[in-house]
């Protein structure tokens, strides 16, 4: 399987999705449907919640398919 990685940003953070790791537990969708909605394209809308709330929900991902990094940490390097 190809190692596909997709990134979505709101300026503060970048959400990283690795579909090959996703187990489709639906925790992201049921926990924060205004951001994670697999019926939409793109399926991640980072404008749908605060950065803090998105980070909290990403920490609930059991497979590690969703992760994030803070954009200010990248530019500071």
PyMOL Python script that loads the backbone (N, CA, C, O; Angstrom):
from pymol import cmd

cmd.read_pdbstr("""\
ATOM      1  N   UNK A   1       0.845  -1.182   0.000  1.00  0.00           N
ATOM      2  CA  UNK A   1       0.000   0.000   0.000  1.00  0.00           C
ATOM      3  C   UNK A   1       0.889   1.244   0.000  1.00  0.00           C
ATOM      4  O   UNK A   1       1.920   1.278   0.673  1.00  0.00           O
ATOM      5  N   UNK A   2       0.484   2.266  -0.759  1.00  0.00           N
ATOM      6  CA  UNK A   2       1.228   3.506  -0.819  1.00  0.00           C
ATOM      7  C   UNK A   2       1.215   4.201   0.532  1.00  0.00           C
ATOM      8  O   UNK A   2       0.244   4.114   1.283  1.00  0.00           O
ATOM      9  N   UNK A   3       2.306   4.889   0.826  1.00  0.00           N
ATOM     10  CA  UNK A   3       2.401   5.646   2.069  1.00  0.00           C
ATOM     11  C   UNK A   3       1.894   7.065   1.807  1.00  0.00           C
ATOM     12  O   UNK A   3       2.676   7.980   1.547  1.00  0.00           O
ATOM     13  N   UNK A   4       0.576   7.228   1.881  1.00  0.00           N
ATOM     14  CA  UNK A   4      -0.058   8.517   1.607  1.00  0.00           C
ATOM     15  C   UNK A   4      -0.186   9.283   2.913  1.00  0.00           C
ATOM     16  O   UNK A   4      -0.578   8.721   3.935  1.00  0.00           O
ATOM     17  N   UNK A   5       0.143  10.558   2.877  1.00  0.00           N
ATOM     18  CA  UNK A   5      -0.033  11.445   4.015  1.00  0.00           C
ATOM     19  C   UNK A   5      -0.714  12.707   3.512  1.00  0.00           C
ATOM     20  O   UNK A   5      -0.287  13.296   2.519  1.00  0.00           O
ATOM     21  N   UNK A   6      -1.772  13.122   4.197  1.00  0.00           N
ATOM     22  CA  UNK A   6      -2.506  14.328   3.826  1.00  0.00           C
ATOM     23  C   UNK A   6      -2.441  15.302   4.991  1.00  0.00           C
ATOM     24  O   UNK A   6      -2.545  14.911   6.153  1.00  0.00           O
ATOM     25  N   UNK A   7      -2.268  16.579   4.659  1.00  0.00           N
ATOM     26  CA  UNK A   7      -2.156  17.618   5.693  1.00  0.00           C
ATOM     27  C   UNK A   7      -3.246  18.668   5.502  1.00  0.00           C
ATOM     28  O   UNK A   7      -3.610  19.022   4.381  1.00  0.00           O
ATOM     29  N   UNK A   8      -3.756  19.156   6.639  1.00  0.00           N
ATOM     30  CA  UNK A   8      -4.771  20.195   6.658  1.00  0.00           C
ATOM     31  C   UNK A   8      -4.338  21.209   7.704  1.00  0.00           C
ATOM     32  O   UNK A   8      -3.942  20.815   8.801  1.00  0.00           O
ATOM     33  N   UNK A   9      -4.400  22.508   7.400  1.00  0.00           N
ATOM     34  CA  UNK A   9      -3.923  23.495   8.363  1.00  0.00           C
ATOM     35  C   UNK A   9      -4.924  24.618   8.590  1.00  0.00           C
ATOM     36  O   UNK A   9      -5.734  24.945   7.723  1.00  0.00           O
ATOM     37  N   UNK A  10      -4.844  25.194   9.773  1.00  0.00           N
ATOM     38  CA  UNK A  10      -5.631  26.383  10.089  1.00  0.00           C
ATOM     39  C   UNK A  10      -4.704  27.562  10.390  1.00  0.00           C
ATOM     40  O   UNK A  10      -5.159  28.601  10.867  1.00  0.00           O
ATOM     41  N   UNK A  11      -3.435  27.409  10.118  1.00  0.00           N
ATOM     42  CA  UNK A  11      -2.454  28.454  10.392  1.00  0.00           C
ATOM     43  C   UNK A  11      -1.722  28.216  11.700  1.00  0.00           C
ATOM     44  O   UNK A  11      -0.517  28.450  11.786  1.00  0.00           O
ATOM     45  N   UNK A  12      -2.432  27.756  12.717  1.00  0.00           N
ATOM     46  CA  UNK A  12      -1.822  27.469  14.019  1.00  0.00           C
ATOM     47  C   UNK A  12      -1.252  26.058  14.082  1.00  0.00           C
ATOM     48  O   UNK A  12      -0.132  25.842  14.546  1.00  0.00           O
ATOM     49  N   UNK A  13      -2.049  25.099  13.603  1.00  0.00           N
ATOM     50  CA  UNK A  13      -1.603  23.711  13.598  1.00  0.00           C
ATOM     51  C   UNK A  13      -1.824  23.111  12.214  1.00  0.00           C
ATOM     52  O   UNK A  13      -2.594  23.623  11.401  1.00  0.00           O
ATOM     53  N   UNK A  14      -1.128  22.021  11.981  1.00  0.00           N
ATOM     54  CA  UNK A  14      -1.359  21.225  10.786  1.00  0.00           C
ATOM     55  C   UNK A  14      -1.762  19.833  11.237  1.00  0.00           C
ATOM     56  O   UNK A  14      -1.032  19.169  11.973  1.00  0.00           O
ATOM     57  N   UNK A  15      -2.936  19.399  10.786  1.00  0.00           N
ATOM     58  CA  UNK A  15      -3.434  18.059  11.072  1.00  0.00           C
ATOM     59  C   UNK A  15      -2.876  17.138   9.998  1.00  0.00           C
ATOM     60  O   UNK A  15      -2.957  17.436   8.806  1.00  0.00           O
ATOM     61  N   UNK A  16      -2.312  16.023  10.429  1.00  0.00           N
ATOM     62  CA  UNK A  16      -1.718  15.053   9.512  1.00  0.00           C
ATOM     63  C   UNK A  16      -2.546  13.779   9.574  1.00  0.00           C
ATOM     64  O   UNK A  16      -2.821  13.258  10.655  1.00  0.00           O
ATOM     65  N   UNK A  17      -2.941  13.278   8.403  1.00  0.00           N
ATOM     66  CA  UNK A  17      -3.725  12.037   8.325  1.00  0.00           C
ATOM     67  C   UNK A  17      -2.979  11.030   7.469  1.00  0.00           C
ATOM     68  O   UNK A  17      -2.594  11.312   6.334  1.00  0.00           O
ATOM     69  N   UNK A  18      -2.783   9.852   8.039  1.00  0.00           N
ATOM     70  CA  UNK A  18      -2.153   8.744   7.329  1.00  0.00           C
ATOM     71  C   UNK A  18      -3.202   7.636   7.168  1.00  0.00           C
ATOM     72  O   UNK A  18      -3.405   6.835   8.080  1.00  0.00           O
ATOM     73  N   UNK A  19      -3.866   7.594   6.010  1.00  0.00           N
ATOM     74  CA  UNK A  19      -4.965   6.646   5.816  1.00  0.00           C
ATOM     75  C   UNK A  19      -4.569   5.187   5.958  1.00  0.00           C
ATOM     76  O   UNK A  19      -5.413   4.362   6.310  1.00  0.00           O
ATOM     77  N   UNK A  20      -3.329   4.842   5.699  1.00  0.00           N
ATOM     78  CA  UNK A  20      -2.907   3.442   5.825  1.00  0.00           C
ATOM     79  C   UNK A  20      -2.960   2.969   7.275  1.00  0.00           C
ATOM     80  O   UNK A  20      -3.061   1.769   7.533  1.00  0.00           O
ATOM     81  N   UNK A  21      -2.894   3.901   8.219  1.00  0.00           N
ATOM     82  CA  UNK A  21      -2.958   3.545   9.643  1.00  0.00           C
ATOM     83  C   UNK A  21      -4.376   3.557  10.199  1.00  0.00           C
ATOM     84  O   UNK A  21      -4.629   3.012  11.274  1.00  0.00           O
ATOM     85  N   UNK A  22      -5.293   4.171   9.478  1.00  0.00           N
ATOM     86  CA  UNK A  22      -6.649   4.392   9.987  1.00  0.00           C
ATOM     87  C   UNK A  22      -7.416   3.076  10.143  1.00  0.00           C
ATOM     88  O   UNK A  22      -7.476   2.262   9.222  1.00  0.00           O
ATOM     89  N   UNK A  23      -8.000   2.887  11.330  1.00  0.00           N
ATOM     90  CA  UNK A  23      -8.813   1.695  11.596  1.00  0.00           C
ATOM     91  C   UNK A  23     -10.307   2.014  11.540  1.00  0.00           C
ATOM     92  O   UNK A  23     -11.134   1.151  11.832  1.00  0.00           O
ATOM     93  N   UNK A  24     -10.653   3.237  11.171  1.00  0.00           N
ATOM     94  CA  UNK A  24     -12.041   3.671  11.012  1.00  0.00           C
ATOM     95  C   UNK A  24     -12.871   3.435  12.274  1.00  0.00           C
ATOM     96  O   UNK A  24     -13.988   2.921  12.223  1.00  0.00           O
ATOM     97  N   UNK A  25     -12.286   3.828  13.402  1.00  0.00           N
ATOM     98  CA  UNK A  25     -12.995   3.680  14.680  1.00  0.00           C
ATOM     99  C   UNK A  25     -14.120   4.703  14.834  1.00  0.00           C
ATOM    100  O   UNK A  25     -14.985   4.545  15.695  1.00  0.00           O
ATOM    101  N   UNK A  26     -14.114   5.730  14.022  1.00  0.00           N
ATOM    102  CA  UNK A  26     -15.120   6.796  14.013  1.00  0.00           C
ATOM    103  C   UNK A  26     -15.028   7.733  15.213  1.00  0.00           C
ATOM    104  O   UNK A  26     -15.905   8.577  15.396  1.00  0.00           O
ATOM    105  N   UNK A  27     -13.996   7.604  16.026  1.00  0.00           N
ATOM    106  CA  UNK A  27     -13.879   8.502  17.183  1.00  0.00           C
ATOM    107  C   UNK A  27     -13.736   9.957  16.759  1.00  0.00           C
ATOM    108  O   UNK A  27     -14.291  10.850  17.399  1.00  0.00           O
ATOM    109  N   UNK A  28     -13.003  10.194  15.695  1.00  0.00           N
ATOM    110  CA  UNK A  28     -12.832  11.576  15.238  1.00  0.00           C
ATOM    111  C   UNK A  28     -14.175  12.156  14.803  1.00  0.00           C
ATOM    112  O   UNK A  28     -14.536  13.266  15.195  1.00  0.00           O
ATOM    113  N   UNK A  29     -14.903  11.406  13.998  1.00  0.00           N
ATOM    114  CA  UNK A  29     -16.184  11.850  13.455  1.00  0.00           C
ATOM    115  C   UNK A  29     -17.243  12.019  14.542  1.00  0.00           C
ATOM    116  O   UNK A  29     -17.953  13.025  14.560  1.00  0.00           O
ATOM    117  N   UNK A  30     -17.354  11.065  15.432  1.00  0.00           N
ATOM    118  CA  UNK A  30     -18.371  11.171  16.480  1.00  0.00           C
ATOM    119  C   UNK A  30     -17.982  12.195  17.543  1.00  0.00           C
ATOM    120  O   UNK A  30     -18.856  12.791  18.173  1.00  0.00           O
ATOM    121  N   UNK A  31     -16.710  12.402  17.745  1.00  0.00           N
ATOM    122  CA  UNK A  31     -16.251  13.348  18.756  1.00  0.00           C
ATOM    123  C   UNK A  31     -16.233  14.788  18.302  1.00  0.00           C
ATOM    124  O   UNK A  31     -16.431  15.694  19.112  1.00  0.00           O
ATOM    125  N   UNK A  32     -15.996  15.022  17.010  1.00  0.00           N
ATOM    126  CA  UNK A  32     -15.881  16.385  16.506  1.00  0.00           C
ATOM    127  C   UNK A  32     -16.332  16.434  15.037  1.00  0.00           C
ATOM    128  O   UNK A  32     -15.515  16.631  14.138  1.00  0.00           O
ATOM    129  N   UNK A  33     -17.637  16.253  14.804  1.00  0.00           N
ATOM    130  CA  UNK A  33     -18.139  16.153  13.436  1.00  0.00           C
ATOM    131  C   UNK A  33     -18.022  17.437  12.616  1.00  0.00           C
ATOM    132  O   UNK A  33     -18.073  17.377  11.388  1.00  0.00           O
ATOM    133  N   UNK A  34     -17.867  18.591  13.258  1.00  0.00           N
ATOM    134  CA  UNK A  34     -17.699  19.831  12.499  1.00  0.00           C
ATOM    135  C   UNK A  34     -16.306  19.931  11.873  1.00  0.00           C
ATOM    136  O   UNK A  34     -16.077  20.756  10.989  1.00  0.00           O
ATOM    137  N   UNK A  35     -15.392  19.102  12.327  1.00  0.00           N
ATOM    138  CA  UNK A  35     -14.038  19.080  11.770  1.00  0.00           C
ATOM    139  C   UNK A  35     -13.815  17.825  10.936  1.00  0.00           C
ATOM    140  O   UNK A  35     -13.308  17.901   9.816  1.00  0.00           O
ATOM    141  N   UNK A  36     -14.191  16.672  11.478  1.00  0.00           N
ATOM    142  CA  UNK A  36     -13.941  15.390  10.811  1.00  0.00           C
ATOM    143  C   UNK A  36     -15.256  14.823  10.274  1.00  0.00           C
ATOM    144  O   UNK A  36     -16.093  14.347  11.041  1.00  0.00           O
ATOM    145  N   UNK A  37     -15.430  14.876   8.955  1.00  0.00           N
ATOM    146  CA  UNK A  37     -16.659  14.379   8.349  1.00  0.00           C
ATOM    147  C   UNK A  37     -16.307  13.615   7.070  1.00  0.00           C
ATOM    148  O   UNK A  37     -16.061  14.228   6.032  1.00  0.00           O
ATOM    149  N   UNK A  38     -16.283  12.285   7.138  1.00  0.00           N
ATOM    150  CA  UNK A  38     -15.882  11.490   5.979  1.00  0.00           C
ATOM    151  C   UNK A  38     -16.842  11.578   4.790  1.00  0.00           C
ATOM    152  O   UNK A  38     -16.532  11.075   3.710  1.00  0.00           O
ATOM    153  N   UNK A  39     -17.990  12.204   4.973  1.00  0.00           N
ATOM    154  CA  UNK A  39     -18.933  12.367   3.863  1.00  0.00           C
ATOM    155  C   UNK A  39     -18.591  13.575   3.004  1.00  0.00           C
ATOM    156  O   UNK A  39     -19.131  13.731   1.908  1.00  0.00           O
ATOM    157  N   UNK A  40     -17.697  14.433   3.494  1.00  0.00           N
ATOM    158  CA  UNK A  40     -17.325  15.655   2.778  1.00  0.00           C
ATOM    159  C   UNK A  40     -15.942  15.510   2.160  1.00  0.00           C
ATOM    160  O   UNK A  40     -15.159  14.648   2.559  1.00  0.00           O
ATOM    161  N   UNK A  41     -15.653  16.357   1.187  1.00  0.00           N
ATOM    162  CA  UNK A  41     -14.319  16.453   0.602  1.00  0.00           C
ATOM    163  C   UNK A  41     -13.904  17.902   0.612  1.00  0.00           C
ATOM    164  O   UNK A  41     -14.613  18.711   0.014  1.00  0.00           O
ATOM    165  N   UNK A  42     -12.830  18.294   1.231  1.00  0.00           N
ATOM    166  CA  UNK A  42     -11.991  17.419   2.043  1.00  0.00           C
ATOM    167  C   UNK A  42     -12.714  17.020   3.317  1.00  0.00           C
ATOM    168  O   UNK A  42     -13.599  17.733   3.789  1.00  0.00           O
ATOM    169  N   UNK A  43     -12.337  15.894   3.860  1.00  0.00           N
ATOM    170  CA  UNK A  43     -13.065  15.356   5.017  1.00  0.00           C
ATOM    171  C   UNK A  43     -12.643  15.999   6.328  1.00  0.00           C
ATOM    172  O   UNK A  43     -13.316  15.815   7.343  1.00  0.00           O
ATOM    173  N   UNK A  44     -11.538  16.753   6.334  1.00  0.00           N
ATOM    174  CA  UNK A  44     -11.090  17.480   7.515  1.00  0.00           C
ATOM    175  C   UNK A  44     -11.237  18.971   7.234  1.00  0.00           C
ATOM    176  O   UNK A  44     -10.683  19.491   6.266  1.00  0.00           O
ATOM    177  N   UNK A  45     -11.996  19.656   8.101  1.00  0.00           N
ATOM    178  CA  UNK A  45     -12.201  21.097   7.995  1.00  0.00           C
ATOM    179  C   UNK A  45     -11.710  21.719   9.292  1.00  0.00           C
ATOM    180  O   UNK A  45     -12.456  21.800  10.268  1.00  0.00           O
ATOM    181  N   UNK A  46     -10.466  22.156   9.304  1.00  0.00           N
ATOM    182  CA  UNK A  46      -9.878  22.649  10.553  1.00  0.00           C
ATOM    183  C   UNK A  46     -10.500  23.952  11.034  1.00  0.00           C
ATOM    184  O   UNK A  46     -10.286  24.339  12.182  1.00  0.00           O
ATOM    185  N   UNK A  47     -11.254  24.630  10.198  1.00  0.00           N
ATOM    186  CA  UNK A  47     -11.957  25.843  10.621  1.00  0.00           C
ATOM    187  C   UNK A  47     -13.193  25.519  11.458  1.00  0.00           C
ATOM    188  O   UNK A  47     -13.852  26.429  11.962  1.00  0.00           O
ATOM    189  N   UNK A  48     -13.516  24.231  11.611  1.00  0.00           N
ATOM    190  CA  UNK A  48     -14.726  23.827  12.309  1.00  0.00           C
ATOM    191  C   UNK A  48     -14.662  23.837  13.823  1.00  0.00           C
ATOM    192  O   UNK A  48     -15.678  23.619  14.484  1.00  0.00           O
ATOM    193  N   UNK A  49     -13.483  24.088  14.387  1.00  0.00           N
ATOM    194  CA  UNK A  49     -13.339  24.104  15.850  1.00  0.00           C
ATOM    195  C   UNK A  49     -12.055  24.837  16.211  1.00  0.00           C
ATOM    196  O   UNK A  49     -11.239  25.160  15.347  1.00  0.00           O
ATOM    197  N   UNK A  50     -11.897  25.091  17.492  1.00  0.00           N
ATOM    198  CA  UNK A  50     -10.664  25.739  17.952  1.00  0.00           C
ATOM    199  C   UNK A  50      -9.492  24.775  17.841  1.00  0.00           C
ATOM    200  O   UNK A  50      -9.663  23.556  17.819  1.00  0.00           O
ATOM    201  N   UNK A  51      -8.324  25.340  17.774  1.00  0.00           N
ATOM    202  CA  UNK A  51      -7.113  24.519  17.721  1.00  0.00           C
ATOM    203  C   UNK A  51      -7.051  23.585  18.922  1.00  0.00           C
ATOM    204  O   UNK A  51      -6.719  22.409  18.770  1.00  0.00           O
ATOM    205  N   UNK A  52      -7.362  24.080  20.094  1.00  0.00           N
ATOM    206  CA  UNK A  52      -7.291  23.264  21.311  1.00  0.00           C
ATOM    207  C   UNK A  52      -8.245  22.078  21.236  1.00  0.00           C
ATOM    208  O   UNK A  52      -7.894  20.967  21.632  1.00  0.00           O
ATOM    209  N   UNK A  53      -9.434  22.313  20.734  1.00  0.00           N
ATOM    210  CA  UNK A  53     -10.425  21.231  20.637  1.00  0.00           C
ATOM    211  C   UNK A  53     -10.002  20.189  19.608  1.00  0.00           C
ATOM    212  O   UNK A  53     -10.203  18.993  19.818  1.00  0.00           O
ATOM    213  N   UNK A  54      -9.419  20.633  18.501  1.00  0.00           N
ATOM    214  CA  UNK A  54      -8.932  19.701  17.486  1.00  0.00           C
ATOM    215  C   UNK A  54      -7.821  18.832  18.061  1.00  0.00           C
ATOM    216  O   UNK A  54      -7.798  17.621  17.845  1.00  0.00           O
ATOM    217  N   UNK A  55      -6.908  19.451  18.789  1.00  0.00           N
ATOM    218  CA  UNK A  55      -5.805  18.703  19.406  1.00  0.00           C
ATOM    219  C   UNK A  55      -6.346  17.656  20.378  1.00  0.00           C
ATOM    220  O   UNK A  55      -5.893  16.511  20.376  1.00  0.00           O
ATOM    221  N   UNK A  56      -7.311  18.048  21.206  1.00  0.00           N
ATOM    222  CA  UNK A  56      -7.923  17.102  22.148  1.00  0.00           C
ATOM    223  C   UNK A  56      -8.498  15.893  21.415  1.00  0.00           C
ATOM    224  O   UNK A  56      -8.320  14.754  21.846  1.00  0.00           O
ATOM    225  N   UNK A  57      -9.188  16.151  20.304  1.00  0.00           N
ATOM    226  CA  UNK A  57      -9.812  15.052  19.564  1.00  0.00           C
ATOM    227  C   UNK A  57      -8.764  14.174  18.888  1.00  0.00           C
ATOM    228  O   UNK A  57      -8.924  12.954  18.854  1.00  0.00           O
ATOM    229  N   UNK A  58      -7.726  14.747  18.364  1.00  0.00           N
ATOM    230  CA  UNK A  58      -6.664  13.957  17.734  1.00  0.00           C
ATOM    231  C   UNK A  58      -6.037  13.008  18.744  1.00  0.00           C
ATOM    232  O   UNK A  58      -5.670  11.886  18.395  1.00  0.00           O
ATOM    233  N   UNK A  59      -5.912  13.442  19.982  1.00  0.00           N
ATOM    234  CA  UNK A  59      -5.363  12.569  21.022  1.00  0.00           C
ATOM    235  C   UNK A  59      -6.243  11.348  21.290  1.00  0.00           C
ATOM    236  O   UNK A  59      -5.787  10.386  21.910  1.00  0.00           O
ATOM    237  N   UNK A  60      -7.490  11.373  20.834  1.00  0.00           N
ATOM    238  CA  UNK A  60      -8.405  10.239  21.008  1.00  0.00           C
ATOM    239  C   UNK A  60      -8.284   9.196  19.902  1.00  0.00           C
ATOM    240  O   UNK A  60      -8.902   8.135  19.984  1.00  0.00           O
ATOM    241  N   UNK A  61      -7.502   9.484  18.877  1.00  0.00           N
ATOM    242  CA  UNK A  61      -7.361   8.562  17.740  1.00  0.00           C
ATOM    243  C   UNK A  61      -6.591   7.315  18.176  1.00  0.00           C
ATOM    244  O   UNK A  61      -5.414   7.415  18.524  1.00  0.00           O
ATOM    245  N   UNK A  62      -7.229   6.144  18.165  1.00  0.00           N
ATOM    246  CA  UNK A  62      -6.586   4.942  18.686  1.00  0.00           C
ATOM    247  C   UNK A  62      -5.491   4.365  17.782  1.00  0.00           C
ATOM    248  O   UNK A  62      -4.608   3.653  18.260  1.00  0.00           O
ATOM    249  N   UNK A  63      -5.543   4.665  16.497  1.00  0.00           N
ATOM    250  CA  UNK A  63      -4.588   4.055  15.559  1.00  0.00           C
ATOM    251  C   UNK A  63      -3.346   4.905  15.318  1.00  0.00           C
ATOM    252  O   UNK A  63      -2.331   4.405  14.834  1.00  0.00           O
ATOM    253  N   UNK A  64      -3.427   6.191  15.656  1.00  0.00           N
ATOM    254  CA  UNK A  64      -2.323   7.087  15.343  1.00  0.00           C
ATOM    255  C   UNK A  64      -2.379   7.607  13.913  1.00  0.00           C
ATOM    256  O   UNK A  64      -1.432   8.239  13.444  1.00  0.00           O
ATOM    257  N   UNK A  65      -3.475   7.348  13.221  1.00  0.00           N
ATOM    258  CA  UNK A  65      -3.619   7.832  11.847  1.00  0.00           C
ATOM    259  C   UNK A  65      -3.718   9.352  11.802  1.00  0.00           C
ATOM    260  O   UNK A  65      -3.322   9.976  10.818  1.00  0.00           O
ATOM    261  N   UNK A  66      -4.244   9.946  12.866  1.00  0.00           N
ATOM    262  CA  UNK A  66      -4.310  11.394  12.974  1.00  0.00           C
ATOM    263  C   UNK A  66      -3.242  11.880  13.937  1.00  0.00           C
ATOM    264  O   UNK A  66      -3.094  11.345  15.036  1.00  0.00           O
ATOM    265  N   UNK A  67      -2.511  12.882  13.528  1.00  0.00           N
ATOM    266  CA  UNK A  67      -1.541  13.540  14.391  1.00  0.00           C
ATOM    267  C   UNK A  67      -1.529  15.015  14.009  1.00  0.00           C
ATOM    268  O   UNK A  67      -2.288  15.439  13.137  1.00  0.00           O
ATOM    269  N   UNK A  68      -0.690  15.779  14.643  1.00  0.00           N
ATOM    270  CA  UNK A  68      -0.637  17.211  14.344  1.00  0.00           C
ATOM    271  C   UNK A  68       0.730  17.749  14.725  1.00  0.00           C
ATOM    272  O   UNK A  68       1.488  17.119  15.462  1.00  0.00           O
ATOM    273  N   UNK A  69       1.020  18.915  14.210  1.00  0.00           N
ATOM    274  CA  UNK A  69       2.167  19.678  14.707  1.00  0.00           C
ATOM    275  C   UNK A  69       1.776  21.139  14.713  1.00  0.00           C
ATOM    276  O   UNK A  69       0.940  21.588  13.928  1.00  0.00           O
ATOM    277  N   UNK A  70       2.405  21.869  15.620  1.00  0.00           N
ATOM    278  CA  UNK A  70       2.136  23.309  15.731  1.00  0.00           C
ATOM    279  C   UNK A  70       3.011  24.031  14.721  1.00  0.00           C
ATOM    280  O   UNK A  70       4.224  23.822  14.683  1.00  0.00           O
ATOM    281  N   UNK A  71       2.413  24.865  13.918  1.00  0.00           N
ATOM    282  CA  UNK A  71       3.129  25.534  12.847  1.00  0.00           C
ATOM    283  C   UNK A  71       4.201  26.490  13.368  1.00  0.00           C
ATOM    284  O   UNK A  71       5.233  26.665  12.720  1.00  0.00           O
ATOM    285  N   UNK A  72       3.974  27.110  14.525  1.00  0.00           N
ATOM    286  CA  UNK A  72       4.996  28.011  15.068  1.00  0.00           C
ATOM    287  C   UNK A  72       6.254  27.248  15.479  1.00  0.00           C
ATOM    288  O   UNK A  72       7.348  27.813  15.467  1.00  0.00           O
ATOM    289  N   UNK A  73       6.112  25.982  15.840  1.00  0.00           N
ATOM    290  CA  UNK A  73       7.280  25.164  16.198  1.00  0.00           C
ATOM    291  C   UNK A  73       8.123  24.883  14.961  1.00  0.00           C
ATOM    292  O   UNK A  73       9.347  24.801  15.058  1.00  0.00           O
ATOM    293  N   UNK A  74       7.499  24.736  13.818  1.00  0.00           N
ATOM    294  CA  UNK A  74       8.219  24.457  12.573  1.00  0.00           C
ATOM    295  C   UNK A  74       8.977  25.698  12.117  1.00  0.00           C
ATOM    296  O   UNK A  74      10.133  25.600  11.707  1.00  0.00           O
ATOM    297  N   UNK A  75       8.336  26.863  12.185  1.00  0.00           N
ATOM    298  CA  UNK A  75       8.978  28.090  11.731  1.00  0.00           C
ATOM    299  C   UNK A  75      10.063  28.558  12.692  1.00  0.00           C
ATOM    300  O   UNK A  75      10.958  29.306  12.300  1.00  0.00           O
ATOM    301  N   UNK A  76       9.990  28.124  13.947  1.00  0.00           N
ATOM    302  CA  UNK A  76      10.984  28.531  14.940  1.00  0.00           C
ATOM    303  C   UNK A  76      12.317  27.807  14.749  1.00  0.00           C
ATOM    304  O   UNK A  76      13.344  28.258  15.256  1.00  0.00           O
ATOM    305  N   UNK A  77      12.307  26.704  14.030  1.00  0.00           N
ATOM    306  CA  UNK A  77      13.532  25.915  13.854  1.00  0.00           C
ATOM    307  C   UNK A  77      14.480  26.531  12.862  1.00  0.00           C
ATOM    308  O   UNK A  77      15.552  25.982  12.610  1.00  0.00           O
TER     309      UNK A  77
END
""", "prot")
cmd.dss("prot")
cmd.show_as("cartoon", "prot")
cmd.util.cbc("prot")
cmd.orient("prot")
